[in-house]
Amino acid sequence: MSEKLKHSFFDYTVQDASESKYDLSKHKGKIVLVVNVASKCGFTGQYAGLEELYKEFGGKDFLILGFPSNQFGSQESGTNDQIQQFCSLTYNVTFPVLAKVDVNGDDAAPVYQFLKHEARGILGTERIKWNFTKFLVGKNGQVLKRYAPTTEPKDIAADIKAALA
């Protein structure tokens, strides 16, 4: 790992779609669903379900953050501007979709190194297998649960509701 892991999801700074600093500490106290997204993936239709979750639970206590990644079959080859346009025009996405990142390998974004370390996948592996892997982060910045790409957003609703309680 290129950087020592921090103690909380909220200790990280990432980049927004315009590549400006985006300090995750501004979301302390919220439940956050983090998703590595892609525009040309078999799971891309999950944007609609994510937006439904965001409309149902979004507000002062819940947020979804999309992190585009081009590491799986080059399914997110567009620029950050093109990704924003696609999300807005195709799925009416209103939750933040940030700058494109690597989620695996030596250049994995430090926040993704943290997420994968805190919630390992099947058989204890850290590696993200595909687009639309999801992490539910608690109000204290700790990872509550990791979900496979095949997990539909609607199937996470009960966990979000429980975390918000």
FIVEX-404604 format. One record per residue (C-alpha): y, x, z; residue in one letter. Coordinates in Angstrom, 1 decimal. Layout:
// FIVEX-404604
@py Y&px X&pz Z&code A
...
//
This chain:
// FIVEX-404604
@py 0.0&px 0.0&pz 0.0&code M
@py 3.4&px 1.3&pz -0.9&code S
@py 5.2&px 0.0&pz 2.1&code E
@py 4.3&px -0.6&pz 5.8&code K
@py 3.6&px -4.3&pz 6.3&code L
@py 6.2&px -6.2&pz 8.3&code K
@py 5.4&px -8.8&pz 11.0&code H
@py 6.6&px -11.9&pz 9.3&code S
@py 7.0&px -13.5&pz 5.8&code F
@py 10.7&px -13.9&pz 6.8&code F
@py 11.2&px -10.2&pz 7.2&code D
@py 11.1&px -9.7&pz 3.4&code Y
@py 13.7&px -9.7&pz 0.8&code T
@py 12.7&px -10.5&pz -2.8&code V
@py 14.7&px -11.2&pz -6.0&code Q
@py 15.8&px -14.6&pz -7.3&code D
@py 15.6&px -15.4&pz -11.0&code A
@py 18.9&px -13.7&pz -11.7&code S
@py 17.4&px -10.6&pz -9.9&code E
@py 19.9&px -10.8&pz -7.0&code S
@py 18.6&px -10.2&pz -3.5&code K
@py 16.9&px -13.3&pz -1.9&code Y
@py 16.5&px -12.8&pz 1.8&code D
@py 13.5&px -14.9&pz 3.0&code L
@py 14.9&px -14.8&pz 6.6&code S
@py 17.2&px -17.7&pz 5.5&code K
@py 14.2&px -19.9&pz 5.7&code H
@py 13.1&px -19.0&pz 9.2&code K
@py 11.8&px -22.1&pz 11.0&code G
@py 10.6&px -23.8&pz 7.8&code K
@py 7.1&px -24.3&pz 6.5&code I
@py 6.9&px -22.5&pz 3.1&code V
@py 4.3&px -23.0&pz 0.4&code L
@py 4.2&px -19.8&pz -1.7&code V
@py 2.7&px -20.0&pz -5.2&code V
@py 2.2&px -17.4&pz -8.0&code N
@py 3.0&px -19.4&pz -11.1&code V
@py 2.7&px -19.1&pz -14.8&code A
@py 3.9&px -21.1&pz -17.8&code S
@py 0.9&px -20.7&pz -20.1&code K
@py -2.1&px -21.2&pz -17.7&code C
@py -4.7&px -23.9&pz -17.5&code G
@py -3.3&px -24.6&pz -14.0&code F
@py 0.3&px -24.9&pz -15.2&code T
@py 0.1&px -28.7&pz -14.9&code G
@py 0.1&px -28.1&pz -11.1&code Q
@py 3.9&px -27.7&pz -11.4&code Y
@py 4.1&px -31.5&pz -11.5&code A
@py 2.0&px -31.8&pz -8.3&code G
@py 4.1&px -29.1&pz -6.6&code L
@py 7.2&px -30.9&pz -7.5&code E
@py 5.8&px -34.1&pz -6.0&code E
@py 5.0&px -32.2&pz -2.7&code L
@py 8.5&px -30.9&pz -2.7&code Y
@py 10.0&px -34.3&pz -3.2&code K
@py 7.8&px -35.7&pz -0.4&code E
@py 8.3&px -33.0&pz 2.2&code F
@py 11.2&px -30.9&pz 0.9&code G
@py 14.3&px -30.8&pz 3.0&code G
@py 15.4&px -28.8&pz 6.0&code K
@py 11.8&px -28.1&pz 7.3&code D
@py 9.7&px -27.5&pz 4.1&code F
@py 10.2&px -25.4&pz 1.0&code L
@py 8.1&px -24.3&pz -2.0&code I
@py 8.8&px -20.9&pz -3.5&code L
@py 7.4&px -20.0&pz -7.0&code G
@py 6.8&px -16.4&pz -7.9&code F
@py 6.0&px -16.0&pz -11.6&code P
@py 3.5&px -13.3&pz -12.4&code S
@py 2.3&px -12.0&pz -15.8&code N
@py -0.8&px -10.3&pz -14.4&code Q
@py -3.4&px -12.8&pz -15.5&code F
@py -4.0&px -13.0&pz -19.2&code G
@py -0.3&px -12.5&pz -20.0&code S
@py 0.3&px -16.1&pz -19.2&code Q
@py 3.9&px -15.6&pz -18.0&code E
@py 5.3&px -13.3&pz -20.6&code S
@py 8.8&px -14.9&pz -20.8&code G
@py 12.0&px -13.6&pz -19.2&code T
@py 13.2&px -14.9&pz -15.9&code N
@py 15.7&px -17.1&pz -17.9&code D
@py 13.0&px -18.5&pz -20.1&code Q
@py 10.8&px -19.2&pz -17.1&code I
@py 13.6&px -21.1&pz -15.5&code Q
@py 14.2&px -23.1&pz -18.6&code Q
@py 10.5&px -23.9&pz -19.0&code F
@py 10.2&px -25.1&pz -15.3&code C
@py 13.3&px -27.2&pz -15.6&code S
@py 12.8&px -28.8&pz -19.0&code L
@py 9.0&px -29.2&pz -18.9&code T
@py 8.4&px -30.2&pz -15.2&code Y
@py 11.8&px -30.9&pz -13.8&code N
@py 11.1&px -28.3&pz -11.1&code V
@py 13.8&px -28.4&pz -8.3&code T
@py 12.2&px -25.9&pz -5.9&code F
@py 13.2&px -22.2&pz -6.3&code P
@py 11.3&px -20.2&pz -8.9&code V
@py 12.2&px -16.6&pz -8.2&code L
@py 12.0&px -13.4&pz -10.3&code A
@py 8.7&px -12.4&pz -11.9&code K
@py 6.5&px -10.1&pz -9.7&code V
@py 3.2&px -8.3&pz -9.6&code D
@py 0.9&px -9.8&pz -7.0&code V
@py -1.9&px -7.2&pz -7.3&code N
@py -2.1&px -3.5&pz -7.8&code G
@py 0.0&px -0.6&pz -6.8&code D
@py 3.2&px -2.4&pz -7.9&code D
@py 2.5&px -5.6&pz -6.0&code A
@py 5.6&px -7.0&pz -4.4&code A
@py 5.6&px -6.1&pz -0.7&code P
@py 5.8&px -9.8&pz 0.3&code V
@py 2.5&px -10.3&pz -1.6&code Y
@py 0.9&px -7.3&pz 0.1&code Q
@py 1.8&px -9.1&pz 3.3&code F
@py 0.5&px -12.5&pz 2.3&code L
@py -2.8&px -11.1&pz 1.0&code K
@py -3.4&px -9.0&pz 4.1&code H
@py -2.7&px -12.0&pz 6.4&code E
@py -4.9&px -14.5&pz 4.5&code A
@py -7.8&px -12.9&pz 2.6&code R
@py -9.7&px -14.7&pz -0.1&code G
@py -13.3&px -15.4&pz -0.6&code I
@py -15.6&px -12.7&pz 0.9&code L
@py -12.6&px -11.1&pz 2.6&code G
@py -11.0&px -9.8&pz -0.5&code T
@py -7.2&px -9.4&pz -0.6&code E
@py -6.9&px -9.5&pz -4.4&code R
@py -5.5&px -12.6&pz -6.0&code I
@py -7.9&px -13.9&pz -8.5&code K
@py -5.6&px -16.0&pz -10.8&code W
@py -2.3&px -17.9&pz -11.2&code N
@py -1.5&px -20.7&pz -8.8&code F
@py -3.0&px -19.1&pz -5.7&code T
@py -1.1&px -20.7&pz -2.8&code K
@py -0.2&px -19.6&pz 0.7&code F
@py 1.1&px -21.9&pz 3.4&code L
@py 3.4&px -20.0&pz 5.8&code V
@py 4.3&px -21.4&pz 9.2&code G
@py 7.7&px -21.7&pz 10.8&code K
@py 7.1&px -18.4&pz 12.6&code N
@py 6.5&px -16.6&pz 9.3&code G
@py 2.7&px -16.2&pz 9.7&code Q
@py 0.3&px -17.3&pz 7.0&code V
@py -1.5&px -20.5&pz 8.0&code L
@py -3.8&px -20.8&pz 5.1&code K
@py -4.6&px -19.5&pz 1.6&code R
@py -5.7&px -21.9&pz -1.2&code Y
@py -7.6&px -21.2&pz -4.4&code A
@py -5.9&px -21.8&pz -7.8&code P
@py -8.2&px -24.8&pz -8.3&code T
@py -6.8&px -26.5&pz -5.1&code T
@py -4.5&px -29.3&pz -6.3&code E
@py -1.1&px -29.5&pz -4.6&code P
@py -1.9&px -33.1&pz -3.3&code K
@py -4.9&px -31.6&pz -1.4&code D
@py -2.5&px -29.5&pz 0.6&code I
@py -0.4&px -32.4&pz 1.8&code A
@py -2.3&px -33.0&pz 5.0&code A
@py -2.0&px -29.3&pz 6.0&code D
@py 1.8&px -29.4&pz 5.3&code I
@py 2.1&px -32.6&pz 7.4&code K
@py 0.2&px -31.0&pz 10.3&code A
@py 2.3&px -27.8&pz 10.1&code A
@py 5.5&px -29.9&pz 10.2&code L
@py 4.4&px -31.9&pz 13.2&code A
//
